[in-house]
């Protein structure tokens, strides 16, 4: 599984020798930049406005989704009828030769996804314990078999003849890396799948921790008598999921509540009223230690930061999916499309907002979630790996994520230490600090670049790398896959540096970025005709306080 600390990069062996050799040499394929230049190598593309409007509408009506609508979406896909045959899939671990759980994408010649009766299905894939029987009509079918990012991916084709007998397809997946054996445990914040399917979904993705959203907006299936005494379910010895995770997603964006013992009463919330801060404070009053800002571009993001109700920020989020990146910010703050063009612009905008927050001196660990069950992703496509000592537990995974002892990823497996310390560490020195960054990187996809991001500016590096730090600030390491259709990347959480006993001084340009954001949002809320004068005053009040917070940062306070 790759080279040791201080080693380089190992990609999927099925890639051509040329791709393997050239992936770190081709500077033109890198996706990098800084807060002030906005220059990236992706080509400019005029957005399809109709598509953007459709996507925005879909995003807004997501908050009104009912169980029946979700079930109807799950039922999309084809179960073949008529003359054909049966195909039996078997998935093996190449190393152990044992049957193991996996995800299967199976489509006919028109691209229509196929289902396996009785197995959990979503959008374009189903999962199984290692064997699956699919009844198919006559024709040719393409399949892809995967099990999270720590195994390789196998593609193939199977032909079904008219009135033919059963066909067998056996696939052996090779493990690329075993991160759990290194103390890195995978998990994600945002699963919208049926509870009865969660354990199989997690096994099929080799996922160890999951936050299952069972209440959100107007949907709350829990009766007081039904709330379990223990809201974390443990299974297989080293896997667990939280069944009481919840979501408040309205006009200002989405907050995920990760560690409550029972749902918040949010079913009466309207699109603009009350402020999301009301529910966040209610969660804090109940002892919530983990509230996740689900995406940085949500309108309420700078308000959440200013009021201290965001403990993590989802920088590997559900707009990044296996086949692409959603081209819009839904009801969040829209990006400058000239500076951040499609198809990767949404992802790059996400990161730049996050870097602005870090540049204001905030210590905000990253998180990752897929929204499988609402958006196209498999469970665990976007995930966070947390470094922990000793045996796995859900509590230790959450604690490590909140401490920033982590990296997030939707593909590359980037494990780094700086000066022998994991991400999340704060270095303190009287004067200039010199550090070596060592790491391991494994990936199914060829890697375009490994980059050091320091105080918002990105530069290419090769591992191991030595860096010299002369001022207080932060840095992280990211790896970007050489793909053009989606943004597949990994990012460590930041390390922080204090020189001369002083924390980082806020960058005025980053603080002003959020001051302008506050002004724009307050003007929006003031224009809402459906809000009464009293309601406007109530929802704008937290923004006035937030603006004062960011203005003080801009003034160096």
N, C-alpha and C positions, 0 to 999 in steps of 0.2 A: 504493500500500500504506500508507494511513494518513497521519498528519501527522508532521512532523519532530520532533526532540527539542524538547520544550517544547510540543508540540501536544497534541491531545486524543484522542478515541476514535472509531474508525470501525468500524461493524459491517457485517454482510452487507446489501447493498442491497435484497435481496428482502424484508427485514422492512418492515413498514408504517411510514409516516412517524411515526405516533403512537408506535410502539415505539422507533423511533430517537430521537425527541425525549425520551421519558420515561424511558429506561433508567437515567440517572444522577440523575433527579429524584425517583424513587419511593423514598423512604427506607424504606418498609415492605417492599420486596422485598430489602433487603440482608441478607446473611448475615455477621454480624460479632459480635464480643464480645471479652471479655478473659479472662485466666486465672482471675479470681476471680468473674466474674458468671455465666458460662455461659448468658446469655440470647441466644437466637437466634430468628429470626422463623419457623422451621419449626413447623408445628402438631404438637402431641403426638399420638401414635398408639400404641395398645396393640399390642405386638409379637405376631405369630403364633408361638406357641411351637413348634408342630410344624414350621413352616418353619425356625425358628432351629435346631432340633435336626437337621433334615435337612441344613442348610447346614454345621453343625459336623461332622457325620459325614462329609460329602463332603470337607470340608477335611482331616480327619484321614487319611482313606484316600488322599488325594492322594499322600502319601509312599510308598505301596505301589504306585503306578501303574507298570505295565509298558508296554513298547512296544506290545504287542498291544491293551491297553486304550485307549491313545491312538489307535491306528489305527482301532479300532472307533468311537471318538467322532468322528473325522474323517469317517467314512463316513455319519454321520447327515446327513439332507438327502435331497432327492428328485431323482432323474433320471427325468423323465416318460417313460412308455411309453403305447402306445395311440394312438388317433387324435388328431391335433393338427398342429402345425407347428413350423417352425424359426424362431428369433429370433436375429438377428445384431446384436450390440452393437458400436458403434464409439465410442471415447472420444477427443476432440480437446482439445488445448490451445487455448482461445479466442484467445489472443494470437498464437500461431505457426501455428495451423491444422494442426498436425501431430498424428498419432496419439501418444498417450502412455499409459503404464501407469496402472492405476487399480484400485480396489476396487468390486465390484458386490454389492449386496444385492438379491436377487430372491425374491419369495415369492408363493404363490398366494393365493386368496381365504380360505383357512383359516389363513394365516400360515405355512405350511410352506415352509422355505427350499428353493430350487432350485439344482442344481449344473450347472456346465458341465464336460462330460466332459474329463478330462485336465488341468484347471487346479486349482491349490491351493485347497482349500475348508476352511473352519473355521466351525463352528456355524451362522452365518447369512449367510456371504458367501464370495465367491471373488475371486481377483485375476487380472488378465490384462495382457498387454503393450500392450493398447489395443484389441484386438478379441477377441470371444468369441462362439461359437455355442452356443446352448442349445436342445435339443429339448424341447418342452413339450406337455403334453396340452391339449385344448380348455379354454378358460377365460380369466379375466382375471388379470393379474399386476401387482403393484406393484414398482417398483424404486427404488433409491437408488444414486447413483454419487458416489464421493468419492475424494480423493487427499490424505490427511493434512489438517492444519488450515490449510495455506497456500492452499488452493483452496476455492471455494464448493462447495456440495452441491446436487445436482440430483435431484429426485424426479419420478416419472412413472408411467404405467400403459400396459400394452400388452395387447391382446386377441388371443387365438389362436383361430382358427375351426377347426371340424372339417374335417380333411383340407385345411386351407388351405395356401397357398404360403408361402414364406419371408417373414418380416417383418424390417424393418431399423429399428433404433433408434440414432440418432446423438446423442451428448451432448457438449456443449462445456463444459468446466470453466474458470472464470475464476480466475486467480491473484489472491488478495487481498493477498499480501505475498511478497517474495522475501528471506527472511532470510539465506540464504547470501551474497547480494550485499552484505549489511550486516555480514558476518563472524560471523553466528550459525549454528552447525551443529547439526543435530538428531541425537539418538541415544537409545537406551534400553538398560536393563540386563538385561532378563528376557524372552528369547524361547525358547519350547519347540517350535519348528516344525522339520520335517525340513531338514537342511542343504542338500539339493538344491533346496529351494524358497526359500531365504533371499534370494537376489539379486533374484528377481522380487517377493517380498514387500516388500523395501526400496524398490525402484523404484516399486511401486504406492502406497506411502505417502510417497514423497519423503523417506525416512529415510536419514541418512548414516552413522550408526554403530549397531552392534547387538552385544550380548553374547548369544551363542547357548548356552544351557545344554545341554551334551551329556553331563554326568555329574551325578548327584544321588542321594543316599542309597544304596540298594542297586543302582542302575543305573549301570553303567560299561561302555560298549561298546568302550572303547579297549584295545587290546593294545599293549604297549610298542613293538612293531614298526610299529604303525599311527600312532603319534603323529607329526604332521607337524613338520618342522623349524621352519616358520613357522606360528604359530597365528593370525595375523591375515591375513585374505584381503582384498585390495584389488581393487576393480573400478570401472568407469565413471569413473575419474580422481579421484572425490571421495566414494566410498562404501567402507565396510569393515566387516567383522564378525570378532569373536573366536570361534573354534570350540572353545576349550578352557575356556569359562566353566563354572563348576560351582556346585552348591547343596547345602548341608547344611540340610535342613528336617525338624525333629523337634519334640518336645514344647515346646522352648523357643523355637521360631520358625525363621526362615530367614536364613542368611548366604549371600551370593552372593560367589563368588571370581572376580575380574575379570581377573587378569593372570598366572595361572600358566601354565607351559609344559607341564605334564602334570597329570593328575588327582591329587587327594589320595586316599589309601586310607581311605574312609569307609564302605565297603559293610558292615562288621560293626557299625556303630552301631545301637543299639536306641533305642526311643522316648525313654527317660530317661537313657540311659547310653551313652557317656561324656558329660560336659559339652560343649556346643558350643565352649567355650573351648579344649578340647584340639585340635580341628581348626583353629580359628582360629590358635592358636599354631604348629601344624604348618605352616600356610600362611605365616606370618611367617618361620619358619625357612627356608622355600624362597625367600624374597625377595619375598613378596607385598606390593605397595604399595597395593593397592585391595581392601578387603573392605567390602561393602555390607550394612548392616543393612536388610533388605528391607522391613520395616514397623516403625514405632516402637512399636506396641502389642504386639509379640511379648514374651513373658514375659522372655526373656533380654536385652532391650534395655538396661536400666540396668546389667546386669552387663557387657555388651559395652563400654559407654561407660566404665565404671570401669576396665576392664583395657586400654583403648586399642586395641581390635581392630575398631572401626567407623570407617571413613574417610568414609562418606557414609550418609545415611538416606533411605529411599524414602518421601517424603511424597506423591508422586503414584503410587499403587501399584495393584495389580490388583483390589482390592476396589472401586475406582471403575471402572466400565465404561460402555460407550457407552449402555446402556439403563437404568442404575441404579447403586445402591451396595449391596453385600452387607450384610445387616443384622446380621451378627455379627462377632466378632473371632476366629472359629475357635478355636484353642487359645492365643490371646493373652489379655492382661488385659482383661476385659470393661469396657465403659464404663457409666456411670450413664445409663440410658435416659431418665430423667426430664429430665436435664440435656442429653443429646445424643440427641434422639428420631430415629427413622427418618423419612424415608429418607436424610437427610444426616448422621446422627449419627456413623457410623463415620468419615467423612471429617473431620468437625470434631474428633473425639477424636484422630485422627492428628495434626492440626496442633497441638492444645493440648499433647500430649506433647512434640512437637518444640520448641515454644516453652519448655516447662519446661527442656529440656536446654540451650537457648541461654541461658536465664536463670541457669543455673548456671555461666556463663562458658565453656562449651564452644564451640569453633568447628567446627561440624559442617555441611558443605555438604549440600544436598538432592540427591536423585536421583529417577529415575522409571523405572518398568517396568510392563509390561502382562501378562506371563505368557500371551501368545497361544500356544495349543496346550494349555492347561490350563483357563484361564478364558475367558469369552466374547470378550475383546477382539481386535480386529485388532492386528497387530504395530504398534508405535509409537503406539498410542492415548495412553498416558502416555509422555511424552518429555521429555528435558532438552535445552535449547539452550545451547551453550557458545560464548562469544565468543572468537575467536582471530584473531591477525594472520597475514597471509600465506596460503599454500596449506594446504588441509585435510590432516590426517593423523590416524590413529587415536590415536597417542601424544599428539598435541597436544590431541585431544578429551578423553582421559582426564585429562591434566594440568590442563586448564582446569576440568573438573568437580571434581577434587579441590581446586582452588584456590578454588572457589565463584564462578567467573566465569561465572555461568549463571542461567537461570531454568527452572523446570519447568512443564509444562502438559499438559492434556488438551483444549485448545481455544483459549482466548485467547492471543494472541501479544504478550507484554508485555516490551518492551525499555526498560530504565530506566538512567539514570545519576544519581548523586547527587554534586553538586559536581564534575561532569565525570569521575567515576570509575565503573567498572563494579562490579557486585556482587562481594563478596569482599574489597574494599579495606578497610583499617583506617585511619581518620582519627585523627590525633593533634593535640591542641591543649592549650595551657596553661590555657585557660578556655573560656567558652561558645563553641560552634561554631554557625554559621549556614550552612545548605546549601540549594541548590535541587535539587529532584528533577524531572528532565525525562524524557520518555519517549514512546514510540510504543505504541499498542495497536490491534490489529486482531482481529476476531472474527467468526465466522459467526453466533454467537448474540448476542442483546442482552445488554448488560452491566448487572448490577444495581448493582454498586458497585466503585469502585477504593478500596483501603484502604491506609493506612500502619499497619503493625504495629510497635510500638516497645516493646521490653522486655515483650512479651506482650500489650499492649493495642492494640486496633484502633480506628482512627478513619477516617472517610471523608475523602477528599481529591479534588481535581481536579488533573490535570496541566496545566501545571507547578505544583509546590507548594513553598513555602518552609517549612523547619523549623528550630527552634532547639533545640539539645541542650546541656544543662547538666551532665550526668553521664555517666560511662562506661557503655556498654551496646551495644545492637545495634538495628538496624531493617531492615525489608524492605518491599516493596510487593507487594500481591496484587490480582488482579482476579477477580471472581466473576460467572459468567454467570447470567442471570435464568431459571433452570430449576428445576423442582420435583421431577423424577424422578431426577436424578443431580447429583453435585457436579462441575461443570465449571469449572475455575479455572486461573489461572496464579499462580505465586509466584516472585519473585526469590529468589536466595540472599541471606543477610543481609550487610549492611555492619556493620562493627564500629567502635566509637568509644572512644578512650582520652583522658580529660581529666586534665590534670595528671600525665601519665606513669603513670597507674594503669589497669590493666585493669578490667573489670567485676567488682564484688564480687558473689559468688553471692547470689541471692535466697533467703533461708531457707525461704520457703514452697515454692519449687520443689524445693529440696534435700530437704525433708521429704517431699514427694510421692514421691520415689524411695526414701527410707528406708522408708516404709510399704510400698512396692512390694516391696522386698527382704525385709521381714519376712513378707509374705504368700506370697512365692514359697518361702522357706525352709520355712514351715509346710507348704506343698503337698508339697515334696519329702520332707520328714520323714514324711509320711503314705503315701508310695508303698510298698505292701506287696511289690511285685515287686522292689524293690531290697534287697540285703543291707545289713547295718549298715556294712560297709566301703564299698560303693558309695554309700550315702547320705552318708557322711563325705566321699567324694571329690567328689560333685557339689555338696554344700553349701559346701565350703571356698571356692570362688570367690565365693560369695554373701556370706559373712562379710566377705571383703575388700572387696567392693563396698559393703556396708552401711557399713563404716568410711569408705570414700571419700566417700559421700554425707553421712554424719554430719559429717565434717570440713567439707564445703561448707556444711552447715546452721549450723555453728558459726562460719562466716566465715573458715575457714582456707584 
